[in-house]
Amino acid sequence: MKDDQLDLIFKALSDSTRRRIIDRLSKQPAQSLFEVCAASVAEDGVALSRQTVSQHLAVLEKAGLIEIAWKGRTKTHSLSISEDHIVAALWLTNYKERGSKT
């Protein structure tokens, strides 16, 4: 895996809001922007603007963590975990023996 792709993945995962979006999409795929915004309010009690959520979704899409589909005129978002994402997560295990005392 190239460094730039690894950077995109870790950047996407570095934000707690994006991680919560990933959690929601893993439970219920094919959510519209409105549904992602509404879930944020319902689950976290935090109202995020559509623009803010759109920006988070764009970062996740750029990292390849979500995929976009159209249902009629509605754009939907679903989780899309590839082998590259698994490799990125496993990358940290290379350092388990060297850096961890647990």
N, C-alpha and C positions, 0 to 999 in steps of 0.2 A: 504494500500500500504506500502511496506517495505521501510525503509530508503534508502537502497542501490539503489533501482529502482528510487526513487525520486531524489537521488543524480545524477544518470545518466541523467535523464531528464533535470534537471536544469543545469548540466554541458553542455549538448548539446545545450541548449538554451542560454547559457551565451556568446556565440561568435556570433558577428554580421554577419560574413560570413556564418555560419551555418543557421542563421535565414533567410538570403537572399536565401540560397539554398532551405529551406523549402517553402518560398514564391514562388519561381520559380516552384517547384514541385507541389504546390497546383494549379497553373495555367495550367501546362502542365505535366502530369504524364508520367511515362515510359521513362525517359531520360537516355541516355548513359552517361558515364563519359565525353566523348568528347563534348556532348551537354551541360552538366553542365559547363564545362570549357569555351566553346564558349559563353554561356549566360553571364558568369561573365565578359568577355571582352566587350560584346555588351552592357550590361546594366550598368555596373559599370565603365567601362574603365580600369579595373584592370585585368591584365593577371596573373592567378594563374597556377602553374604547375599542371600537372596531379597527381603527388604524393601528393601535398597539398590538392587538391580536394578529392582525394581518402581517405586521413586521415580524412577530415571533414565528408565524407560520412560514414566512419567506425564508427565514434562517434555517428552520427545520427542513424545508424543501431543498434548499441549496446543499445541505449536508446529506441529502438523500434519505432522511429519516421518515419523511412522509411522502405520499404520492397524491396527486390531484386527479380527480375525475369529475366529469360533468353529468348531472342528472337533470336533463332538460336545461333550464337556464341557471341552475344552482350548482355552484362549484363545491365539491366535497373533498374532505381531507381524511386520509387513512394512514395508519402506521405502515411503514415499509422498511423492515429490518432485513438487511442483506448480509452476505458473508463478510463484506468489508466492515460492517458495524461490529460483528462478532470478533473479528480480528482486532479491531480498535480496542474493544473491551479486554481482550486477552493480552494485549500489549503490556498492560500494567502487571500482569502476572510474571513477566520476565524479571521483575524487580522484587518480587515477594521475598525470596530467600535472602537477598542482599540487604533490604531496607527495613524489614518488619521483624519485630520481636515477638509477634503473636502467632 
